[in-house]
Amino acid sequence: MTETLIKPAEASDADRLTALIQNCSAYRGAYAAMIAGYRVTPEYLARHEVHLAVRAADDLLLGFYALVTDPVPDLDLMFVADEAQGLGIGRLLITHMLDRARAVGITGGIKVVSHPPAEAFYLRMGAERVGTFPAKPPIGWDRPELRFTV
């Protein structure tokens, strides 16, 4: 694997983050409603801790996370490109997110309302299941609620 860099997102990254979300095969079929019409905006990037994983050689986007710090610490978004799945990018992003949480003064925990198929990944990364987030239209199914300890 080539070198991977983690770097802060910039306003100009909004469209490529949106494209990564919209092209994610984990959200096809029954889960399509979760991302239908979803867009990452420059304003969102300015308000939150958003970091990209990119291939160092050519800045190819491999994944990203968005950590909302206020009012409740929340891993709001985390996506790894389909072609980068299984390469350790998710683990790298989670490790970086926990380090950033500490750096910005978060103590206690970080909430994650998970895409149901991603729950096992978060558990492997050290999150614990703390409950269930109830269905709310347009999402018609309950989702696992997890917590990372910081």
N, C-alpha and C positions, 0 to 999 in steps of 0.2 A: 504494500500500500504506500502511496506517496504521502508526503507530509501534509498534515491537516492543521489549519490555523483556526483559532477562535477569535473573532473580532466583533466589536460593537456594530450593530446595524446603524445605517445612515438613512436619511429620508429617501435617498435614491434607490434603496433596496426594497421599498414597499412593493413594487410590482413583481419582483422576482420571488418575494416571500409569498405573495398571493398566488402566483403560478405554482409554486411548490405545493401549497395547500390544495389547490384545485386539481392538481395532477396526481394526488396521493391515492394509490389503488385501495388503501384500507377504507376509503370513504366512498366506495362505489356501492351500488345496490341499496340495500336496506339502510346503510349509514349515510347516504348522500345528503339527507336533510340536514345533517350536522354542519355541513360546510356550504350548502347552497347559497350562492351570492355573497359569501364571506370575503371581505377584502381587508388586507393590512394597509393602513394608511400612514402617511408620514407623521400625522399627529399622534397616532398610537405609538409609533417608534420613538417619538420625542418624550412621551409620558412614562414609558416603561423600560425596564432592563431587558433589551432584546439583543441577543448575540447570535452570530452566524458561525457555522462550521463550514469552511471553504477549503478546497484543494489549493495548496500553496502555489503550485506551478501556474495555475490559470484562473484562480478565483472562482472556480466552479462551486456553486452552492450545493452543499451536501446535507445540510439540515440547519435548524435554528430552534431557539427557545425564547419565550417571553415570560419574564418574571414580573408580576404585578406586586409592588411592595406595600401599597396602601389602599384601602384601610386594613386588609387582611392579606398577608403574603400568600400568593397563589401562582402556581405554575400554570399560566393561562393558556399558552400554546407550546407545543413541542412537536416538531415534524422532522423526519429524516427522509430524504429522497429515496424513492423505491430502489434505485440502482446503488444506493449506499447502505442499504439494510444489511445487517450482519457484519459490518466492518468495524464495529466499535464506536461509531459516531454517536449513537445514543448515550452510551456510557460516558464518553468524553463531554457531551453537552450537560448531562446530569451533574458530573463532577464539577464542571465550570459553574453551573447554576448555583450549587451549594456553596462554592467558594465566593461567588458574587454576593449571595445572600448574607454571608458572614461579613463581607467587606462593607456592605451598606447598613449593617447593624441589626439585621434580622436575627432574633433569638427565638427559640421555641420550635416552630414548625412552619412548613410550607404546604398548603393545601393543593391537592390535585384532584380535579373531577375528570376521570379518565374515560377515554374512548374504550368501550368494553374489551375489544381485542388487545388493547395495550396494557391492561391491568397486570398481566404476568410479567411484562418488562419492568414496570415500576416496582413490583414486589422484588424482583431480582436485583434492582438497583438500591434496595434498602428501604423503600416506602412501606408503610403498614396500612392495612385496610382499616378505616375508622367508621365506615358507614356506607350509605347509599344515597345518591343524589336523585331525587324523584324526577320522573318524566315531566317535561314542560314543553308545550308546542313551540317550535315545530318538531322537537325531538320527542318521539313517542315511547321511549323506553328509559328505565332507570339506568343510572351509570354508577360505577364504583367511585366512592370517595376515599382518597388515600391521603397520607401525610408523610412528608419527609421531616425528620428531626434535624435541626440545624445545630 
